[in-house]
Amino acid sequence: MPSTFTGKEFAKHLSAGTLKQQIVKFGMVKKHDEDATAIWFSEGTACGSWLSIPVEAIEEVTLVSHVKCRDHEHPLVRIVFKEPPADDKVGRALAELARQSGTPPVSVLSGAPGGASGAIAQRRAGGSGLGLGLGAGPSLTCIAWHQECRWVTLYIPSLNLNVPVYVCYDVCDTFEP
């Protein structure tokens, strides 16, 4: 199902309760040398974990840019996957998992004292997201830091536009005494 509608189409789908979140993934692609009916896909910009995707499972591909990867580059794409058939229980379950594996809204990553690191660390620790020991929330004891990178969707209301943004942030692995 497309994500852009005319006013009448949207009202019809809204009334019928048929609006469904698309299965969308962002990542790098490359030619599949062994199978002409498939492509290699690696989510995000990590060149290494390649998954064979049959082209018949793809509804739409949008070229976003090209991403450098060591001494070469790959196309970075937005892939919209087709809905699995109603009788394919395994495919439907995997589609729902793919929908739920989305990223937090951008507001979680910004707007909190301590920046993205503070907001995410606080969220993971069950805190208020109001800072990282800055007097505006519970103080955290970090036992280790690690970096996470992922795609988020930035919504620009004035343009009614969703823009994919790749963000990296430090996460505090906490210890609660």
NORGI-V941261 format. One record per backbone hydrogen bond with DSSP energy under -0.5 kcal/mol. NH is the residue of the N-H (numbers start at 0). CO is the residue of the C=O. If there is no record, write none. Layout:
nh->(NH NH)
co->(CO CO)
This chain:
nh->(9 10 11 12 13 14 15 16 16 17 18 22 23 24 26 27 28 29 31 32 37 38 39 40 41 43 45 46 47 48 49 50 52 52 53 54 56 57 58 59 61 63 63 64 66 68 71 73 74 75 76 76 77 78 78 79 80 80 81 87 88 91 92 93 94 95 96 97 98 99 100 101 105 107 108 108 109 114 117 118 119 120 121 122 123 124 125 126 132 132 140 141 142 143 145 147 149 151 153 153 154 155 155 156 158 159 159 160 162 162 164 166 166 168 170 172 172 173 174 176)
co->(5 6 7 8 9 10 11 12 13 12 12 80 21 78 76 41 74 39 37 30 34 52 29 50 27 25 42 44 45 45 47 40 38 50 51 36 53 54 79 79 77 61 75 75 73 71 68 66 28 64 26 74 61 24 76 59 22 78 56 84 86 87 88 89 90 91 92 93 94 95 96 98 152 104 104 105 105 111 113 114 115 116 117 118 119 120 122 121 130 137 174 139 172 172 170 168 166 164 151 162 152 153 160 154 155 155 156 155 153 160 151 149 164 147 145 143 170 171 140 174)
